[in-house]
Amino acid sequence: MIRGGVVLVTAAFSVIFLKKKLYTHHYLGCLTVMIGIGIVGSSNYIFPEAGASPNETWALLLLLLSLLFNGVFFVSEEKIF
C-alpha cells in the first residue's frame, strides 16, 4: 500500500521537472493518497507486533528509494513520449 506514494513523487517531479500545473482535483487526489499512506504506515506503530525485525528500517529506506526511482522513470517516460 505504501508503494502508492509513487503518485506523490511523480506529481512532485512533474511540477519540478516538466513545469506542469496541478489543479485542485490533482491536489485532492494527492491528499487522499497521503491520508491512505499515513493510515497504513502508522498501523505498525498502533498495533506493534511482538517479534518485529530490526530490518524494518532498511526496508523502509529501500522502499523510499524505489519510490524515487519510479518517479524519475515515470516523469522521464512522459518527457520522452
Summary of the structure (lengths in Angstrom):
residues: 81
radius of gyration: 15.1
end to end distance: 28.1
largest distance: 48.5
contacts: 183
relative contact order: 0.19
helix: 79%
strand: 0%
